[in-house]
Amino acid sequence: MRNYTNVKDLQNIKDALKDALDLKQNRYAYTHLGKNKTCLMIFFNSSLRTRLSTQKAAMNLGMHTMVLDVNQGAWKLETERGVIMDGDKPEHMLEAIPVMGQYCDIIGVRAFAQFENKADDYSEKILNQFIQYSGKPVFSMEAATGHPLQAFADLITIEEYKKKARPKVVLTWAPHPRALPQAVPNSFADFMNEADVEFVITHPRGYELEEKFVRGAIVEYDQNKAFEGADFIYAKNWAAYQDPNYGKILSTDRSWTVDAQKMDLTNKAYFMHCLPVRRNMIVTDEVIESEQSIVVPQAANREISAQVVIKRMLEGL
């Protein structure tokens, strides 16, 4: 595997799940793959789980790791061609990226949507520049439109906790005080549509996601109806995708907060969230602290998803 940006890069999702569950039993079985190799992790945005889990995953494989926080201690980087660089950005990505590639074997990139230009965000300008100019394999640690490491960890978690062969999985929008990217729900939908699950997306009108991610999923605007009989509830906020409201908050309706009353509609569903979570906005204390909450083991699987991805990339070197 050369690059990792979406579910298709895994090729066979069942094989990827088997790799993940096998690795979880012996995390240090492939340290020879990473010996004397370096993983460079580049962050344009903040991180807790992604940074720690991906660094741990690379170390499990015997790699050296380097972390660059672009906005803390590095030169500000210009991303646009043709600009006169007379402002506060002294270095251009077109020089910086190939230089970074000289110091490592694999590159991870985290760069969120800016919500300034929809076309720029959905073209994945920053991530694709690394793929084009670094000369090294590149994996997404969350980009403008997707978070495939998170979604893979979500799938692993569902595989471990499911109580029937084809569970009902519901992705529900929930309120948030800030405009958040569509990356996590996009990738979650991308993965669930490839998995053997009954997949439902529920959200207020106006929060429709891009069709290429939704695909064959059931879209239900009545949250209570969507929750009926669910085996997994995945709560997440996202800002509007559709024009002319791209990147805007259309609602902070607290009736969409996941609470115990809504969870009672489900088939004793497990509660999932990618974290960090705004308590009593996204989900009530009662639900996230319940026995059905699996947000911590879900986060722990971030190490495993990253390790499968990096392992496959190392095998392709």
HELIX and SHEET records of a PDB file:
HELIX    1   1 VAL A    7  LEU A   10  5                                   4    
HELIX    2   2 ILE A   13  GLN A   25  1                                  13    
HELIX    3   3 THR A   31  GLY A   34  1                                   4    
HELIX    4   4 ARG A   49  ASN A   60  1                                  12    
HELIX    5   5 MET A   93  GLY A  101  1                                   9    
HELIX    6   6 LYS A  118  TYR A  122  1                                   5    
HELIX    7   7 LYS A  125  TYR A  133  1                                   9    
HELIX    8   8 PRO A  148  TYR A  161  1                                  14    
HELIX    9   9 ALA A  183  MET A  192  1                                  10    
HELIX   10  10 GLU A  211  VAL A  214  1                                   4    
HELIX   11  11 GLN A  223  PHE A  227  1                                   5    
HELIX   12  12 ARG A  254  TRP A  256  5                                   3    
HELIX   13  13 ALA A  260  MET A  263  1                                   4    
HELIX   14  14 ASP A  285  ILE A  288  1                                   4    
HELIX   15  15 VAL A  295  GLU A  315  1                                  21    
SHEET    1   A 4 HIS A  64  ASP A  69  0                                        
SHEET    2   A 4 THR A  38  PHE A  43  1                                        
SHEET    3   A 4 ILE A 106  ARG A 110  1                                        
SHEET    4   A 4 VAL A 138  SER A 140  1                                        
SHEET    1   B 2 LEU A  77  GLU A  78  0                                        
SHEET    2   B 2 GLU A  91  HIS A  92  1                                        
SHEET    1   C 5 ILE A 218  GLU A 220  0                                        
SHEET    2   C 5 GLU A 198  THR A 202  1                                        
SHEET    3   C 5 LYS A 168  TRP A 173  1                                        
SHEET    4   C 5 PHE A 232  LYS A 236  1                                        
SHEET    5   C 5 TYR A 270  MET A 272  1                                        
END                                                                             
